[in-house]
């Protein structure tokens, strides 16, 4: 520990992009434990600083407060006045003592904050310390500044990914323009996918920071090559997918790109590729057609009944035949009597002679015109219905029970049911069919 609060003995922060790797080593150091809260919380007040003020220092501060308080002149005061003045004197001494102790704590707080700032600066390399804002700087403010410098820039990952997937190789002759648009899009997408944001938890317990940084960089390089090849395969799908299959364990973007250029150079310039959207739409169309075919209900066979066109004598006279010979009905007594009457005479059952028998109505045209339908009865207005109801109530002495009174009449404040002008219930009673007498109860009031 030095007079500035100590020096960080671990690896220093050499570059802003290595902050997430350096951060766990710095915060887990034993010497950083007493300053960690100053970095992570703004205006942190250490509750243990008051223990650093010794009793001798407190007595000295109390003596200073006693000398600064207003003195009490006992010669000029009575006994009661002296008791009140003494009480006020002790209260003033206690207030001044607390202020002096708070000032001492503030000085200790500032000293600890300065030590935390100096300790953090000792963990940053001189090249990066030159870029920091000038002192004085609070520990929390300095920590936030370093963290802001090391944070990766804001990436619209979804927008970059969608833009990259939208670039496709349409024709062999357009390979140069395709690569000119594809490679910058991939170069902007890969840093967003491979940023070191929120990966510091992977290095908890790692002792050698340099080895961890080397391993991470190697992994990022391999993953970037794999993503480049996968995005290029998607841009050339579904036509040139076979170019990326021979050696799937090695993802060398330069080799795959050279193989693609050799293949498209061997094709005629007028060739064109089927886009991924067309292939996807065709696949979707076939899938929907198969689904509709499987969901279509099976047709039921129609029932056919074969009836013979001609009936043989045997079939017509057989009991099982549907066409059976029926026996003529037995004549009644009046029919027998009418049959025995000689020809030319009228029987009692005949109202017209045989020579004047009526002809069927369909045989001769009718000159009688049918009457026009009667027009419907117009609805009775509310005023007329009200007058009819008043006359009916006075003349017959009946009234409708109160439980069937409509809201229209109750709202207008009528005591008797259906007495309001324009009552819809009254109009429906007047226009409706005749009601059973049991619906009405007699009014015991005599008509005036």
C-alpha positions in Angstrom: 0.0 0.0 0.0 1.3 3.4 -0.9 0.2 6.8 0.3 -2.3 7.0 -2.7 -4.1 3.9 -1.5 -2.3 1.1 -3.2 -1.4 -0.2 -6.6 -3.1 -2.9 -8.6 -0.7 -5.8 -9.0 -2.6 -7.8 -11.7 -2.7 -7.5 -15.5 -3.4 -4.0 -16.7 -6.1 -3.0 -19.2 -4.3 -2.7 -22.5 -7.2 -2.1 -24.9 -10.8 -0.9 -24.6 -12.1 -4.1 -26.3 -10.5 -6.3 -23.7 -12.4 -4.7 -20.8 -14.8 -7.7 -20.4 -11.9 -10.1 -20.1 -10.0 -7.8 -17.7 -13.0 -6.9 -15.5 -13.3 -10.2 -13.5 -9.6 -10.3 -12.8 -9.7 -6.8 -11.5 -12.8 -7.1 -9.3 -11.7 -10.5 -7.8 -8.3 -9.2 -6.7 -7.9 -9.1 -2.9 -6.8 -5.5 -2.8 -9.8 -4.4 -4.8 -12.4 -5.6 -2.2 -12.2 -2.4 -0.2 -12.8 -0.2 -3.2 -15.3 -2.3 -5.2 -18.4 -0.6 -3.8 -17.0 2.8 -4.8 -16.8 1.7 -8.4 -20.2 0.0 -8.6 -22.3 2.6 -6.6 -22.6 6.3 -7.1 -21.8 8.5 -4.0 -21.1 5.4 -1.9 -20.9 6.1 1.9 -18.8 3.5 3.8 -20.6 2.8 7.1 -17.3 1.6 8.6 -15.4 4.9 8.3 -16.9 6.2 11.6 -15.0 3.4 13.3 -11.7 5.0 12.2 -12.3 8.1 14.4 -10.6 7.4 17.7 -11.9 8.4 21.2 -9.1 10.9 21.6 -10.2 12.6 18.3 -13.8 12.7 19.5 -12.7 14.3 22.8 -10.7 16.9 20.9 -13.7 17.6 18.7 -16.0 17.9 21.8 -13.6 20.4 23.4 -13.6 22.5 20.2 -17.4 22.4 20.3 -17.5 23.5 24.0 -15.2 26.5 23.3 -17.3 27.5 20.3 -20.7 27.3 22.2 -22.3 30.4 23.8 -21.1 30.7 27.4 -23.5 30.8 30.4 -23.1 33.8 32.9 -24.2 32.4 36.2 -23.9 35.7 38.2 -26.7 37.4 36.3 -29.2 34.5 36.3 -31.6 33.2 38.8 -31.8 29.5 39.7 -34.6 28.7 37.2 -32.9 30.7 34.5 -29.6 29.1 35.1 -31.1 25.6 34.7 -32.6 26.5 31.3 -29.4 28.2 30.1 -27.3 25.2 31.1 -29.7 22.8 29.1 -29.4 25.0 26.0 -25.6 25.1 26.4 -25.3 21.3 26.4 -27.6 21.0 23.4 -25.5 23.4 21.5 -22.3 21.6 22.3 -23.8 18.2 21.1 -25.0 19.8 17.9 -21.5 21.3 17.2 -19.8 18.0 18.1 -22.0 16.1 15.6 -21.2 18.7 12.9 -17.5 18.3 13.5 -17.7 14.5 13.4 -19.6 14.7 10.1 -16.9 17.0 8.7 -14.2 14.5 9.8 -16.2 11.6 8.1 -16.5 13.7 4.9 -12.7 14.2 4.8 -12.2 10.4 5.3 -14.8 9.7 2.6 -13.0 12.0 0.1 -9.7 10.4 1.0 -11.0 6.9 0.4 -12.6 8.0 -2.9 -9.2 9.5 -4.0 -7.5 6.3 -3.1 -10.0 4.2 -5.1 -9.5 6.5 -8.1 -5.8 6.2 -7.8 -6.1 2.4 -7.5 -8.2 2.2 -10.6 -5.8 4.3 -12.6 -3.0 2.0 -11.6 -4.8 -0.9 -13.3 -5.1 1.0 -16.7 -2.2 1.1 -19.0 -0.5 4.5 -19.6 -1.6 4.6 -23.2 -5.3 4.3 -22.2 -4.9 6.6 -19.2 -3.9 9.4 -21.5 -7.4 9.2 -23.0 -9.2 9.4 -19.7 -10.8 12.8 -18.6 -8.7 14.9 -16.3 -8.9 14.6 -12.5 -10.6 15.1 -10.1 -12.9 12.2 -11.0 -15.1 10.1 -8.7 -14.4 6.4 -8.7 -17.9 5.6 -10.0 -17.7 8.2 -12.8 -14.3 6.9 -13.9 -15.5 3.3 -13.9 -18.5 4.2 -16.0 -16.3 6.1 -18.5 -14.0 3.1 -18.9 -17.0 0.8 -19.3 -18.6 3.1 -21.9 -15.4 3.2 -23.9 -15.2 -0.6 -23.9 -18.8 -1.3 -24.7 -19.4 -2.6 -28.3 -21.3 -0.2 -30.5 -25.0 -0.6 -31.0 -25.8 -3.1 -33.7 -29.1 -3.7 -35.4 -28.5 -7.4 -35.5 -32.0 -8.3 -36.8 -31.8 -5.6 -39.6 -28.3 -6.7 -40.7 -29.3 -10.3 -40.7 -32.4 -9.7 -42.7 -30.5 -7.5 -45.2 -27.8 -10.2 -45.6 -30.3 -13.0 -46.2 -32.0 -10.9 -48.8 -28.9 -10.9 -51.0 -29.0 -13.8 -53.5 -27.1 -14.9 -56.6 -29.7 -14.7 -59.4 -27.5 -15.2 -62.5 -24.0 -16.4 -63.1 -23.2 -13.2 -65.0 -24.0 -11.1 -61.9 -21.5 -12.9 -59.6 -19.2 -9.8 -59.3 -22.1 -7.5 -58.3 -23.4 -10.2 -55.9 -20.0 -10.5 -54.1 -19.7 -6.7 -54.0 -23.0 -6.5 -52.0 -22.6 -9.8 -50.1 -19.2 -9.3 -48.5 -19.7 -5.8 -47.0 -23.1 -7.0 -45.5 -21.3 -10.1 -43.9 -18.5 -7.8 -42.7 -21.1 -5.7 -40.9 -23.0 -8.6 -39.5 -20.2 -10.7 -38.1 -18.9 -8.1 -35.5 -22.5 -7.8 -34.2 -22.8 -11.6 -33.8 -19.4 -12.1 -32.3 -19.2 -9.1 -29.9 -17.8 -9.8 -26.4 -20.9 -8.2 -24.8 -22.0 -10.1 -21.7 -19.5 -13.0 -22.0 -17.4 -12.0 -19.0 -19.1 -14.8 -17.0 -17.3 -17.4 -19.2 -13.9 -16.4 -17.7 -14.7 -16.7 -14.0 -11.9 -18.6 -12.3 -9.5 -18.2 -15.3 -6.1 -17.3 -13.9 -4.1 -16.6 -17.1 -5.8 -13.7 -18.9 -3.4 -13.8 -21.9 -4.2 -17.5 -22.7 -8.0 -16.9 -22.3 -7.8 -13.9 -24.7 -5.9 -16.0 -27.3 -8.3 -18.9 -27.1 -11.3 -16.5 -27.5 -9.8 -14.8 -30.5 -9.1 -18.2 -32.2 -12.7 -19.3 -31.5 -14.0 -16.1 -33.0 -12.0 -16.5 -36.1 -13.3 -20.1 -36.7 -16.8 -19.1 -36.0 -16.6 -16.1 -38.3 -15.4 -18.4 -41.2 -18.2 -20.9 -40.5 -20.8 -18.1 -40.5 -19.4 -16.7 -43.8 -19.7 -20.1 -45.5 -23.2 -20.7 -44.2 -24.4 -17.3 -45.4 -22.8 -17.8 -48.8 -24.5 -21.2 -49.1 -27.8 -19.6 -48.2 -27.3 -16.9 -50.8 -26.6 -19.5 -53.5 -29.4 -21.9 -52.4 -31.1 -24.0 -53.7 -29.0 -24.2 -56.9 -25.4 -24.4 -55.8 -25.8 -26.2 -52.5 -23.7 -29.1 -53.8 -20.6 -26.9 -53.9 -20.5 -26.6 -50.1 -21.0 -30.4 -49.4 -17.7 -32.1 -50.3 -15.7 -31.0 -47.2 -18.1 -29.8 -44.5 -15.6 -30.1 -41.7 -13.4 -27.3 -43.1 -15.0 -23.9 -43.4 -12.5 -21.9 -45.5 -14.3 -18.9 -47.0 -11.6 -18.2 -49.6 -11.6 -21.8 -50.9 -15.4 -21.9 -51.1 -15.4 -18.5 -52.9 -12.8 -19.7 -55.5 -14.8 -22.9 -56.1 -18.0 -20.8 -56.7 -16.2 -18.5 -59.1 -14.8 -21.4 -61.1 -18.3 -23.0 -61.3 -20.2 -19.9 -62.5 -17.5 -19.1 -65.1 -18.1 -22.4 -66.7 -21.8 -21.7 -67.2 -23.3 -19.7 -70.1 -23.9 -16.0 -69.5 -27.6 -16.4 -70.3 -28.2 -18.9 -67.5 -30.4 -17.9 -64.5 -31.0 -19.5 -61.1 -34.3 -20.2 -59.5 -34.6 -18.0 -56.4 -35.1 -19.3 -53.0 -38.5 -17.7 -52.8 -39.7 -19.4 -56.0 -38.5 -22.8 -54.7 -40.1 -22.1 -51.3 -43.4 -21.1 -52.9 -43.5 -24.2 -55.1 -42.8 -26.4 -52.1 -45.5 -24.7 -50.1 -48.0 -25.0 -53.0 -47.4 -28.8 -53.2 -47.7 -29.2 -49.5 -51.0 -27.3 -49.4 -52.3 -29.4 -52.4 -51.5 -32.6 -50.5 -53.2 -31.3 -47.4 -56.3 -30.4 -49.3 -56.4 -33.8 -51.0 -56.1 -35.6 -47.6 -58.9 -33.4 -46.1 -61.3 -33.9 -49.0 -64.2 -36.2 -48.0 -64.6 -39.4 -50.0 -67.6 -39.6 -52.3 -70.4 -42.0 -51.3 -71.6 -44.3 -54.1 -75.1 -43.4 -55.3 -77.9 -45.9 -54.7 -79.2 -47.4 -57.9 -82.6 -49.1 -58.2 -83.1 -51.1 -61.4 -86.8 -51.5 -62.2 -88.0 -53.6 -65.1 -89.4 -51.6 -68.0 -92.1 -54.3 -68.9 -93.9 -56.6 -66.6 -94.6 -60.2 -67.6 -98.0 -61.7 -66.9 -96.4 -63.9 -64.3 -94.7 -61.1 -62.5 -97.9 -58.9 -62.6 -100.1 -61.5 -61.1 -97.6 -62.8 -58.5 -98.2 -61.9 -54.9 -94.7 -60.6 -54.5 -95.1 -58.1 -57.4 -95.4 -54.4 -56.5 -98.2 -54.0 -59.1 -101.0 -56.2 -57.9 -104.5 -56.6 -59.4 -107.0 -54.9 -57.1 -110.6 -56.1 -56.6 -113.3 -53.5 -57.5 -115.1 -52.1 -54.4 -118.4 -53.5 -53.4 -121.3 -51.2 -54.4 -123.5 -49.7 -51.6 -127.3 -49.9 -51.5 -127.9 -46.4 -53.0 -125.6 -47.2 -55.8 -127.4 -50.5 -56.5 -130.7 -48.6 -56.5 -129.4 -46.0 -58.9 -128.0 -48.7 -61.2 -131.5 -50.4 -61.4 -133.3 -47.2 -62.5 -134.2 -47.3 -66.2 -132.4 -45.1 -68.7 -133.7 -41.6 -69.2 -135.3 -41.2 -65.8 -133.8 -39.2 -62.9 -132.7 -40.9 -59.8 -133.1 -39.4 -56.4 -129.3 -39.0 -56.2 -129.1 -37.0 -59.4 -129.8 -33.3 -59.3 -129.4 -32.7 -63.0 -130.5 -34.8 -65.9 -127.8 -36.8 -67.7 -128.2 -34.6 -70.8 -127.4 -31.5 -68.7 -124.4 -32.7 -66.7 -122.0 -29.9 -65.8 -118.8 -29.7 -67.8 -115.4 -29.5 -66.0 -114.3 -26.0 -65.1 -111.0 -26.4 -66.8 -112.7 -27.1 -70.2 -114.3 -23.7 -70.6 -112.7 -20.3 -70.0 -114.0 -18.3 -67.0 -115.1 -14.7 -67.5 -115.4 -13.9 -63.8 -112.6 -11.6 -62.5 -111.2 -12.4 -59.1 -111.5 -9.7 -56.5 -108.4 -7.7 -55.5 -107.0 -8.5 -52.1 -108.2 -6.3 -49.3 -105.5 -3.7 -48.3 -104.1 -4.2 -44.8 -105.6 -2.2 -42.0 -103.5 0.9 -41.2 -102.0 1.0 -37.7 -103.9 3.0 -35.1 -102.0 6.1 -34.0 -101.1 6.5 -30.4 -103.6 9.3 -29.9 -106.5 7.2 -31.3 -105.4 4.2 -29.3 -105.3 6.4 -26.1 -108.9 7.6 -26.8 -110.1 4.0 -27.4 -108.5 2.9 -24.2 -110.0 5.7 -22.2 -113.5 4.8 -23.6 -112.9 1.1 -22.9 -111.9 1.7 -19.4 -114.8 4.0 -18.5 -117.5 2.0 -20.4 -116.5 -1.6 -19.3 -114.8 -0.9 -16.0 -111.7 -3.0 -16.7 -108.0 -2.1 -16.5 -104.7 -3.8 -17.3 -102.8 -5.1 -14.2 -100.0 -2.9 -13.0 -97.4 -5.6 -13.6 -97.7 -5.2 -17.3 -97.3 -1.4 -17.3 -94.6 -0.3 -19.7 -91.6 1.8 -18.9 -92.9 4.6 -21.1 -95.8 5.4 -18.8 -93.9 5.0 -15.6 -91.2 7.4 -16.8 -93.9 10.1 -17.5 -95.2 9.7 -14.0 -98.7 8.3 -14.7 -100.3 6.4 -11.9 -102.7 4.5 -14.1 -101.1 2.0 -16.5 -100.9 2.9 -20.2 -102.4 6.4 -19.9 -99.5 8.4 -21.3 -99.8 10.0 -24.7 -97.9 8.0 -27.3 -97.6 4.8 -25.2 -96.2 2.0 -27.4 -97.9 -0.6 -25.3 -101.3 1.0 -25.8 -100.8 1.2 -29.5 -99.9 -2.5 -29.6 -103.0 -3.4 -27.6 -105.2 -1.5 -30.0 -103.6 -2.9 -33.2 -103.2 -6.4 -31.9 -105.6 -9.3 -31.9 -108.4 -9.6 -29.5 -107.2 -10.6 -26.0 -108.7 -13.1 -23.8 -110.9 -11.6 -21.1 -108.9 -13.5 -18.5 -106.0 -11.0 -19.2 -108.0 -8.2 -17.7 -109.3 -7.9 -14.2 -112.5 -5.9 -13.4 -112.1 -2.5 -12.1 -114.1 -2.1 -9.0 -114.4 1.6 -9.3 -117.7 2.7 -10.7 -117.6 4.8 -13.9 -118.3 8.4 -13.2 
